[in-house]
Amino acid sequence: MANLQPVRGTRDIHPDERQRHRFIEETARNVAARYGYTEISTPIFEFSEVFKRTLGDTSDIVTKEMYTFEDKGGDEITLRPEGTAGVARMLISGGLAQDLPLKYFYRGPMFRYERPQKGRFRQFHQTGIELLGVPEPLGDVEVIALGASVLNELGLLSKTTLELNTLGNAESRNSYREKLIAYFNDFRSDLSEDSQDRLERNPLRILDSKDKQDQNIVANAPEFSESLDGESKEFFAAVTEGLDVLSIAYRLNSRLVRGLDYYCHTAFEFTTWELGTQGTVLAGGRYDGLVGQMGGTSTAGVGWAAGIERLAMLAEDIPEEVRPIAIIPVVPELQDKSLEIAQDLRSRGFTIEFGYRGNMSRRLKRANKLNAIASVIIGPDELERGAATVRNLDSGDQQEVSLEVLADHLKQFS
C-alpha cells in the first residue's frame, strides 16, 4: 500500500498548533466585535467569474495560482484564493446594499497554488474584516486601528511596523500609470520577462517585483506623490491625522501599491522583521471600485486580511488549554458509577478525562500524560461513605470529598 502523505503545500494541523490558531482567530473576532463587526462565512468555492472579475484575467493569481475545476454540472468553480471577493459577491447577490454600512469579520481557509515556503502554504488560513459603505477617511482609520488592536492583543504590535501609502483617486492613479509606463519603457529590454509583460497590462505591479535588476530600475521610478491631486492629498492627510490622534505609529512607503484598478486611496501593511522575506502579517486597503466592477452598485469598501500561520509563528504568550480532571475507578465494578459522575461534572462545565481501560496505576499514568490537573478516585470504601478521593496531581496532596460537594471542591482547579 502506498505511503499516503498530505498533498504538497498542505499539512495536518495538530492540537498544539490548532490551539494557537484558535487563540488568534478568537482574539481577532473578539476585538472586531468591540468595533461592531459581526462574523460571516462565505463558501470556500465560488464561480470562477467572481475572482476573474475582481483579480483580473491576467493577474498572477488568476493565471498561475487559482485552484479551478469544472464540477459535475459543467460549471467552472474556483477554491477561494482570498476573502474580499466573496464578501463583495455576497453583498450583491444578497441584496444587502440597502443595509449599508456593513461591518463584517471572517476567518477560514484560502487556496493558492504557489511554491510552499516558510509561513506560506497552498492551503492557508486568514482572518479579515470588511467595512462596506463608508467612503470617508474615518473608515480607513478605524480599519487600521482595528488591525493594530488585534496585533496588540496578541502581543505582536511591537514586533511589527505599519507601512502606509496612498494610491489616490482614479484620476491620480491614471496619471501615475502614464508616468510609470513612460519611465519603464526606457528600460524595457532590461526588465525581467514578467515585468515586461506587466508593463503592457499593469505597470504598478512592476513596483512589487522581487527581481534584483527590476528593483534597481524601480529605485529611480517616479513617486506616486508626484501624481496626487488635491482631493487625494486631502483624503490621505485625514487618514494620517486620524492615526496620529490614536497614537498609531506608521512609516510612509511610497512603493507600497496594489496593482488592481479598483483599489484607491489608502494601502497599508503591518510587516515584521522576524519572519525573513515573508514579513507581511496583516495587509489591506481601500477598494471603492470593487463592487461596481463586479456588477453591483458602486460601493465604498476598505478592509484587511491577516495570515493565521504567520501570526502563529510570531505569537508567544498563548494561553494553555484547560487542563482536564481525570475520573478513575479503583475497580472495574465501579466503572458505571464513575461514568455517571464524569457525565455530571461535564454537564457542570468541567473538562473530564475518563480512562477507558486498565487498573488505577495505568489510568493515573494516562492522566499525567494528558497533563491532568487533578484526579477523582472512586473507590468502594469511599463510595459507601458517599465520597471520593480528590488528588492534586501537581502537589500530590489528596483528600476525601463528599460527592454532594464534589463539584464545588473541584472549582479550585478550573
N, C-alpha and C positions, 0 to 999 in steps of 0.2 A: 504494500500500500504506500502511496506517495506520502512524503513528509509534508503535510499541509502547513502552510505559513500564511500570515496576513499578506494581502496584496501590497506591493511596493508603494511606499508613501502613506500607508495606513498602519495603525498599530492598536493593540489592545490596551485599554486604559484600566489599570489595576486599582484596587481600593484606595491605596495611599494617594495616587495621583488624582483619582476621581474626587477624592475629598478636597484636594487643593482646587480643582476646577469648580466644584460646587461652592466652595467658600468664595471664590472670585465672582462667580455668577450671582450668588445671593447678595454679596456686598454691593455689586453694581445695581442689582434690582432694588435693593433697599434704599440706596442713595437716590436712584432715579425716582422712586416713589415719593421721596421727600420733595422733589421738584415737580411733582404732579404728573409723572409719566406712568402710564398703565401698560401692563405687559400684553403683548400679542404674539402670535405664532403664525407664520405663513408656511405653505408647503415647501418641502425640500426640493421639489422639482416643479418646473413651470414649462409652459410652451416656450420653445427656444426664442420665439419672437420677442418675448419680454426682455431678454438680455441683449439680443441683437439690436433692438431699437435703442436701448439705453447705453450699451457699451460700444456700439458701432460695429458694423460688419467687418471692418478692417483692423480692429484693435487686437492686441496680442491675446487678450483673454478669450475673445471670440474665435480667433483663427488658430490658436495654439493650445489653450488651456481648458476650454469647457468640455465637460463630460456630456456629450449629446448622443442621443439614440432615438430610434423610431420604435414607438410602442406597438402593441398588437393591433391597435386601431388605425395605425398608419400616421399618427401624429408625431411630429418631431419634438422631443422632450429634452430638457437640459437640467441636470442637477445644479442647484443654485451656486454660483461662484461668489456671490456677495448678497447682502440682505436688503439694500435700499430699493432695488428694482422691484422686488416682491411687495414691499410696503407700498410703493407708488401704484403698482398694479391693483393692490387691494383697495386703495383709495378710489381708483377709477371704477373697478368692477363692482365694488360695494356701494357705490353712490354716496360716498362719505363727504363729498365736497361741501355739502350743506352744514356739516358739523364742525367745520374749521373754526379755530385752530385745533389741531390734534397733536397729542404728545404720546409717542409710543416707545416702549422698551422691548427689545427682543434678544434672544440667545439661541444658539443651535449650531449644527454642523454646516460647513460650506465645503465646496469641492472644486479643486483646480488641478489640472494635470501640469505639474512643473517639477523641476528637479528637487527631490527632498533634500533638506539641509537643516541645520540647527534651528529649531523653533518653527520650521515650515514643513507642512505635510500636505499630501494630496487630499486627504480629508482632515480638515482643521475646524476649529470652533471659534466662534465670535460672539460677543455681546455688543449691542449697539443701541442707539437712540435715534429717533427721527422727530423733528419738530416741523409740522406742516401748517402752512397758512399764516406765517409770521414773517413779513418782508422787512421788518425793522431790524437795525443792527443789534438791538437788545436781544433778539433771538440768538444771534451768534455768540454774544457774551454769555447768555445762560447756558448754551450747549457746551461751550468751552469750560465754564465754571463747573458744570456737572461732571465733565470728564476729569477735571483737576480734583474734584471732591472724591470721585471713585478712587483715583490713584492715591490720594491722601489717606483714605480709609484703609487701603491695602498696605500702607506704609511705603509706597513707592514713589511719591511725588518728588522727594528729594533725590531720587535716582534718575530723574528724567528732566529734559529741557523742552519747554513749549516753543516750537518753531512756528512762526506766523508770517503770512504773506497775504496780499490782496491780488485777485485776478481781475478786479474791476468789473464794470458792466460790459454788455455786449460790444458797445462801440469801442471801448478801451481795448478790449480783447482783440477785436478785429484789427485795430491799429497796430497792436503789438505783434500780431501774427504776420502782418505785412513786413514789419521791420525785421523779424526773425528770418523770414524767407529770403529777403534781400541780403541779410548778413551771411546766412549759411550757404547761399548759392555761390558765394565767393570761395567757399571751402568744400564744395560738393565732392570733388574727387578724393578729398582727404577724410571724408566722413565714413563711418562703418556702413556696411550694406544695409543694416536695419535703419540707421539714421537717414541714409539716402532715400529709403522708402518712406520714412516718416516725413521727410521734407515735402513730399508731394501731398500728403494727406493730413498730417498732424504735426507740424513743426514744434509745437510745445513739448511733445514727447522727447525730442532730442535732448532737452534740458535734463531729463531723467537718466540719460544713457550712462551705463556703467563702463563703457569702452574708454580706455585711458586717452586715446587720441581724440575721441569725441569730447571728453572732459576738458582737454587742453583748448579746444576750439570754443567750447561753451564758456570758458572762463572770461572771454572778452566779448561775449554776446551782449546785445542791448539789454538794459534793465527794464523790467515791467513798469517800474515807477515813471519812466520817461513817457509812457503812453497813457497814463491815467488822466481822465478828465476830472472836472470839478466835482461832479456827483460821486465818482468813485473815491476820490480823496476824502470827501466829507464822510462817506459811509465808513471807510476804514478808520478814520480818526475817531468816530463814535465808538467803534469796536475797541480800539486800543485804550480810549478813555475809560470805557466800562471795565476793562481788565485792570486798569490802574486803580480804579475805585475799589475793586475787590482785592487789590494787592496780589494779583496773579502775575508772576514774572513771565516774560516771554523774550524771545530773540527773533528779530526780523531776519527772514531768509528769502531773499529775492528770487532764488532758484526753486523755491517750493511751488510747484504748479500742479494742475490737474489737466490732463490732455483732452478731456471731452467738453464739447461746446456748451452743455447745459450747466456746467459749473460756473460760478461767478463770485465776485467779491471774496469773502474770507476762505482761505485754505490754511489748515493747521495740522501739526503732528506733535505728539509727545514722543520724544526719542530718548533712548538710553545709550550709554557708552559701555554697558556691562554685558551685552549680547553680541558683540562683534558687529559684523555687517548687517545683521538682522535687527537693527536698532529701533525700528518704529513699533511702538506698543499700542498706540491709540491715535487714530487719524480721522480727519473729517473735513467738512467744509459746506459751503452754501451751494445749492443746486436748483435755483429757481426755474431753470428751463426743463427740468426732467419730466414732470407730469405732462406738460404740454407736448413734449416730444413723443410721449407715449400715446398721445391721442386724447388726453383729458383736458380739462380746463386749466389754464395757466395757474400754477400754484407755487407759492414760495416754499422752499424747503431748506433745512440745514440739519446736519446730524454728524454722528461719528460711529466708528466701529473699532473694537479693541480685540486683539488676539488673545484668546484664553491661554493657549500654550505658552506664549511668550511671557504673559503676566505670571503664569505659574512658575516659570523658570526664575523669575525675579523675586517673587514673594518669599518671605522668610517666616514671619510670625503667623503660621496657620494654626488655628485652634485644633486641639486634639479631638478625635472622635469621642463621643460619650463612652466611657469605659463600662462594660457590662457587669451585671451581678450574676454569678453562677448559682443555679439551684442544683444541689447534689443529694440524691437519696443514698442513704447508707447501705440499704439492702434492696434487691430488685422488687420485693413486695411493696415497697413504698413509692414505686415509680408513679403510679396513678395519682397518689396524693400530692407528690411533688409537682406533677404536671398541672394539677389543679391550682396549686399555689403559684406556679410560674405564670399561668394564664391570668390569674387575678392581679398579680403585680404588673404585668404588661398592660392590663386594662387601666391601671392607675398611672401609667406613663413611664414605668421603669424599663430599662433595656436589660433583658434577661437572656442568658445563655443556659440551655438545658442539655447536659451531656446525653448522648444517645446510647452509650454503652459503656461497660467497664465498671470496675469497682471504684470505691471512693478515692483511692490514691490516683488512679488513672484519670478520673474526672477532675481532680484538683490540678493535675499536671496540665490538662487541657485548658482549665480556667486560667492558669498562669500564662500559658502560651497565647491566649486570647487577650491578655492584659486586663483580665477582670479585676475590678477594684475590691470586690468582696464576694464571699460565698455564703449561701444559706444551706446549712447541712441539716437534712431531715433524717433524724434517727428515731428508732422505735420507742426508746425510753422518753426522749423529749416530746415526741408526738403524743404519748399518753398524758403528758402534762399540758398538752395544748401549746407546745413551744417548739422552737428550732434554734440551732446554734448559728450565730452570725459571726463570721471570721473576716477581719480586716486583712486582706491579702498583701498589703504593703507592710503593715507593722507586725502581723501575726497575732494580734490581740483578738480574743473572741469572748463572746458572752451568750448566755441563753436569753432568748427574747420570746415573749408571748406572741402567738400568731395573731392575736387581736390587735396588737400594736406594731406588728412587723413592718407594715408599710411606712408608718411614721418614723420608725427607727432607721429605716434604710434611706430616708431623705438626706441624711448626712453625707451619703455617698453620691448624691446627684450632682 
